[in-house]
Amino acid sequence: MKASVKVASLLFLLVLCSSMVYDAVDAASLEQGKPRGLYLNEIGVGSGYGWGRLKGEPVHLTAYPTFVRFGFNMNSLVGMADHQSTLQLVFEPFLNSLAAPKTGIETGCSIGLRYLHPLSVSLDLFTEASFTPMFLSIKSVEQGSAGFNFLDQLGAGLQYKVSERTAIFGGYRFRHISHAGLVERPNGGINSNALVAGFSWLY
């Protein structure tokens, strides 16, 4: 499959993902009192700095993540309706710019879980994990030519409520790229790290 077709397919995936998250809002039971079911409770935007190593390259891998996060409260679906903590189903379309040792992009739509535990009235500790079918545009010893891969991420950080409806967040993510042997090219895996920060609207 040509690279242009792959990029077009992934852009379609991003649009579809965004459509899915908005449609899911209608599934919420927004009656009087506390909402139940799966409902949108956060939209966030963020960016950051990522770093790692590629085999055979003298310069460190440098990436600049850019993402939009749609977080859906799912407490009542997992028996946490009366908990102060929050479990979110998260969709996160992203377009990450690669600056070194080669220029390129990573793009896809993460699907994952995010758990927020209150440390105080305004401050939450969060942990997160996500899985992403993605397109990687650069060639590497680890993954071969540009093309389809998966991006797995584990992270943790802090989210601070600036007001009742807004918050800022920051955290660390461990990233692993591979294609799980689904295509005929090398699959050595690329590990990297990222620091991210951003702003959220709360609902």
C-alpha positions as CSV (number, residue, x, y, z in Angstrom):
1,M,0.0,0.0,0.0
2,K,1.4,3.4,-0.9
3,A,2.3,5.8,1.8
4,S,-0.3,8.4,0.6
5,V,-3.1,5.8,0.9
6,K,-1.9,4.9,4.4
7,V,-1.9,8.5,5.4
8,A,-5.4,9.0,4.0
9,S,-6.7,5.9,5.8
10,L,-5.3,7.1,9.1
11,L,-6.8,10.6,8.6
12,F,-10.1,8.8,8.0
13,L,-9.5,6.9,11.3
14,L,-9.0,10.2,13.2
15,V,-12.2,11.7,11.8
16,L,-14.1,8.5,12.6
17,C,-12.7,8.4,16.1
18,S,-13.8,12.0,16.7
19,S,-17.2,11.2,15.4
20,M,-17.5,8.1,17.7
21,V,-16.7,10.1,20.8
22,Y,-19.3,12.7,20.1
23,D,-21.9,10.1,19.3
24,A,-21.2,8.4,22.6
25,V,-22.4,11.4,24.5
26,D,-26.0,10.6,23.4
27,A,-25.7,7.3,25.3
28,A,-25.3,9.1,28.6
29,S,-28.3,9.2,30.9
30,L,-28.2,13.0,31.7
31,E,-31.3,13.1,33.9
32,Q,-31.7,15.1,37.0
33,G,-28.9,14.4,39.5
34,K,-25.6,12.7,38.7
35,P,-25.2,11.4,35.2
36,R,-24.9,7.6,34.7
37,G,-23.7,5.5,31.9
38,L,-20.8,6.5,29.6
39,Y,-20.7,10.3,29.2
40,L,-18.2,12.9,28.1
41,N,-16.6,14.7,31.1
42,E,-13.4,16.1,29.7
43,I,-11.9,17.5,26.5
44,G,-8.2,18.2,26.7
45,V,-5.5,19.5,24.4
46,G,-1.8,18.9,24.9
47,S,1.7,18.7,23.6
48,G,5.2,17.8,24.9
49,Y,8.7,16.5,24.3
50,G,9.7,12.9,23.5
51,W,13.1,11.3,23.4
52,G,14.7,7.9,22.7
53,R,17.3,6.1,20.6
54,L,17.2,4.4,17.2
55,K,19.8,1.8,16.3
56,G,22.6,3.0,14.1
57,E,21.7,6.6,14.5
58,P,24.3,9.0,16.2
59,V,21.6,11.5,17.2
60,H,18.8,10.9,19.8
61,L,15.2,10.4,18.6
62,T,13.3,13.7,19.2
63,A,9.5,13.9,19.0
64,Y,7.0,16.6,19.7
65,P,3.6,15.1,20.6
66,T,0.4,17.0,19.8
67,F,-3.0,15.5,20.8
68,V,-6.7,16.1,21.7
69,R,-8.1,14.0,24.4
70,F,-11.8,13.0,24.8
71,G,-12.4,11.5,28.3
72,F,-15.6,9.6,29.1
73,N,-16.6,8.9,32.7
74,M,-17.4,5.2,33.0
75,N,-17.7,4.9,36.8
76,S,-21.3,3.7,36.9
77,L,-20.4,0.9,34.4
78,V,-17.7,-0.6,36.6
79,G,-19.4,-0.2,40.0
80,M,-17.7,3.1,40.9
81,A,-20.7,5.4,40.8
82,D,-20.3,6.6,44.4
83,H,-16.4,6.8,44.3
84,Q,-14.5,10.1,44.4
85,S,-12.0,8.7,41.9
86,T,-12.8,8.6,38.2
87,L,-12.2,6.0,35.6
88,Q,-12.3,7.3,32.0
89,L,-12.5,5.7,28.6
90,V,-10.2,7.8,26.5
91,F,-9.9,8.5,22.8
92,E,-6.9,10.6,21.8
93,P,-6.3,11.6,18.2
94,F,-2.7,12.7,17.7
95,L,-0.2,14.0,15.2
96,N,3.4,13.8,16.6
97,S,6.2,15.6,14.8
98,L,9.6,13.8,14.5
99,A,12.5,16.2,14.4
100,A,15.6,13.9,14.7
101,P,17.5,11.9,13.6
102,K,15.0,12.0,10.8
103,T,12.0,14.2,10.2
104,G,8.6,12.7,9.9
105,I,5.3,12.0,11.7
106,E,3.5,9.6,13.9
107,T,-0.3,9.7,13.6
108,G,-3.3,7.7,14.9
109,C,-6.0,7.6,17.5
110,S,-5.3,6.1,20.9
111,I,-7.9,4.1,22.8
112,G,-7.3,3.6,26.5
113,L,-8.1,4.0,30.2
114,R,-7.3,6.9,32.5
115,Y,-7.7,6.7,36.3
116,L,-7.9,9.9,38.4
117,H,-7.5,9.8,42.2
118,P,-8.1,13.0,44.2
119,L,-5.2,14.1,46.4
120,S,-7.1,17.3,47.4
121,V,-10.1,19.3,46.3
122,S,-8.2,20.6,43.3
123,L,-5.4,18.1,42.7
124,D,-5.7,14.7,41.1
125,L,-3.1,12.0,40.6
126,F,-3.7,10.1,37.3
127,T,-2.4,6.9,35.7
128,E,-3.1,6.0,32.1
129,A,-2.6,3.2,29.5
130,S,-3.5,3.2,25.8
131,F,-3.2,1.2,22.6
132,T,-3.0,2.8,19.1
133,P,-3.0,1.6,15.5
134,M,-0.7,4.2,13.9
135,F,1.3,5.3,10.9
136,L,5.0,5.9,11.3
137,S,6.5,7.8,8.4
138,I,10.3,7.2,8.9
139,K,12.4,4.2,8.1
140,S,14.4,2.6,11.0
141,V,16.5,-0.5,11.7
142,E,14.0,-1.6,14.3
143,Q,10.8,-1.3,12.2
144,G,12.0,-1.3,8.6
145,S,10.3,1.0,6.1
146,A,7.6,3.5,6.9
147,G,4.1,2.1,7.6
148,F,1.7,0.6,10.0
149,N,2.6,0.1,13.6
150,F,1.1,0.0,17.1
151,L,1.9,2.6,19.8
152,D,1.5,1.4,23.4
153,Q,1.8,4.0,26.2
154,L,1.8,3.9,30.0
155,G,1.9,7.1,32.0
156,A,1.2,9.0,35.2
157,G,1.0,12.6,36.2
158,L,-1.0,15.3,38.0
159,Q,-4.1,17.3,37.0
160,Y,-4.9,20.6,38.8
161,K,-8.4,22.2,38.7
162,V,-7.9,25.9,37.9
163,S,-11.7,26.3,38.2
164,E,-14.8,24.2,38.3
165,R,-14.7,23.7,34.5
166,T,-11.0,23.9,33.6
167,A,-7.8,22.2,34.6
168,I,-4.1,21.9,33.6
169,F,-2.2,18.6,33.6
170,G,1.3,17.3,33.2
171,G,2.9,13.9,33.2
172,Y,5.3,11.3,31.9
173,R,4.6,8.6,29.3
174,F,6.6,5.5,28.4
175,R,6.1,4.7,24.7
176,H,6.6,1.4,22.8
177,I,6.3,1.1,19.0
178,S,6.0,-2.3,17.2
179,H,3.7,-4.0,14.7
180,A,3.3,-7.3,16.6
181,G,4.6,-9.2,13.6
182,L,1.5,-8.4,11.5
183,V,3.5,-7.2,8.5
184,E,6.6,-8.5,6.7
185,R,9.3,-6.2,7.9
186,P,11.6,-6.0,11.0
187,N,9.9,-5.7,14.4
188,G,12.7,-4.8,16.9
189,G,10.5,-2.3,18.7
190,I,11.2,1.3,19.5
191,N,11.1,2.5,23.1
192,S,11.0,6.1,24.0
193,N,9.9,8.6,26.7
194,A,7.7,11.7,26.7
195,L,6.8,14.6,29.0
196,V,3.4,16.0,28.2
197,A,1.3,19.0,29.5
198,G,-1.9,20.6,28.5
199,F,-5.3,22.2,29.3
200,S,-8.7,20.5,29.8
201,W,-12.3,21.6,29.8
202,L,-14.3,19.7,32.4
203,Y,-18.0,18.7,32.1
